[in-house]
Amino acid sequence: MSDYLDVIDRARRMQDFEVQVTVPEDFRFMGSIPYDMEIVGNQAFVVVPALSIEEAVQKANEFFQNTS
C-alpha cells in the first residue's frame, strides 16, 4: 500500500518546469513526444513535469539523447 501512496504523493508534488536544452544535430522526431516543446534553431524550450528543475533538465536531456 505504501507504493501506491508514494506515487500519489509524488504526483501531488510535481510541477511544470520550462527548461531550455540544446537540440542534437542528428535529432529526428521518432514516436510520441511526451512534452510540450518549441524548437527554435538548435534550442528546445520544453515544459517538463518534475519535482525539481534539476529533474526536469535531466528528463529533457534524456528525451533528446534517446531520440537522436
Contact map, one row per residue, 1 for C-alpha under 8 A:
11111000000000000000000000000000000000000000000000000000000000000000
11111100000000000000000000000000000000000000000000000000000000000000
11111110000000000000000000000000000000000000000000000000000000000000
11111111000000000000000000000000000000000000000000000000000000000000
11111111100000000000000000000000000000000000000000000000000000000000
01111111110000000000000000000000000000000000000000000000000000000000
00111111111000000000000000000000000000000000000000000000000000000000
00011111111100000000000000000000000000000000000000000000000000000000
00001111111110000000000000000000000000000000000000000000000000000000
00000111111111000000000000000000000000000000000000100000000000000000
00000011111111000000000000000000000000000000000000000000000000000000
00000001111111000000000000000000000000000000000000000000000000000000
00000000111111100000000000000000000000000000000000100000000000000000
00000000011111110000000000000000000000000000000011110000000000000000
00000000000011111000000000000000000000000000000011110000000000000000
00000000000001111100000000000000000000000000001111000000000000000000
00000000000000111110000000000000000000000000011111011001000000000000
00000000000000011111000000000000000000000000111100000000000000000000
00000000000000001111100000000000000000000000111100001001100100000000
00000000000000000111110000000000000000000011110000000000100000000000
00000000000000000011111000000000000000000011110000000000100110000000
00000000000000000001111100000000000000000111000000000000000000000000
00000000000000000000111110100000000000000111000000000000000000010000
00000000000000000000011111100000000000000100000000000000000000011001
00000000000000000000001111100000000000000100000000000000000000000000
00000000000000000000000111110000000000000000000000000000000000000001
00000000000000000000001111111000000000000000000000000000000000010011
00000000000000000000000001111100000000000000000000000000000000000011
00000000000000000000000000111110100000000000000000000000000000000010
00000000000000000000000000011111000000000000000000000000000000000010
00000000000000000000000000001111100000000000000000000000000000000000
00000000000000000000000000000111110000000000000000000000000000000000
00000000000000000000000000001011111100000000000000000000000000000000
00000000000000000000000000000001111100000000000000000000000000000000
00000000000000000000000000000000111110000000011100000000000000000000
00000000000000000000000000000000111111000000011100000000000000000000
00000000000000000000000000000000001111100001111000000000000000000000
00000000000000000000000000000000000111110001110000000000000000000000
00000000000000000000000000000000000011111111100000000000000000000000
00000000000000000000000000000000000001111111000000000000000000000000
00000000000000000000000000000000000000111110000000000000000000000000
00000000000000000000011110000000000000111111000000000000000000000000
00000000000000000001111000000000000000111111100000000000000000000000
00000000000000000001111000000000000011110111110000000000000000000000
00000000000000000111100000000000000011100011111000000000000000000000
00000000000000001111100000000000001111000001111100000000000100000000
00000000000000011110000000000000001110000000111110000000000000000000
00000000000000011110000000000000001100000000011111000001001100000000
00000000000001111000000000000000000000000000001111100001000000000000
00000000000001111000000000000000000000000000000111111011000000000000
00000000010011100000000000000000000000000000000011111011000000000000
00000000000001101000000000000000000000000000000001111111000000000000
00000000000000001010000000000000000000000000000001111111100000000000
00000000000000000000000000000000000000000000000000011111110000000000
00000000000000000000000000000000000000000000000001111111111000000000
00000000000000001010000000000000000000000000000111111111111100000000
00000000000000000011100000000000000000000000000000001111111110000000
00000000000000000000000000000000000000000000000000000111111111000000
00000000000000000000000000000000000000000000000100000011111111100000
00000000000000000010100000000000000000000000010100000001111111110000
00000000000000000000100000000000000000000000000000000000111111111000
00000000000000000000000000000000000000000000000000000000011111111100
00000000000000000000000000000000000000000000000000000000001111111110
00000000000000000000001100100000000000000000000000000000000111111111
00000000000000000000000100000000000000000000000000000000000011111111
00000000000000000000000000000000000000000000000000000000000001111111
00000000000000000000000000111100000000000000000000000000000000111111
00000000000000000000000101110000000000000000000000000000000000011111
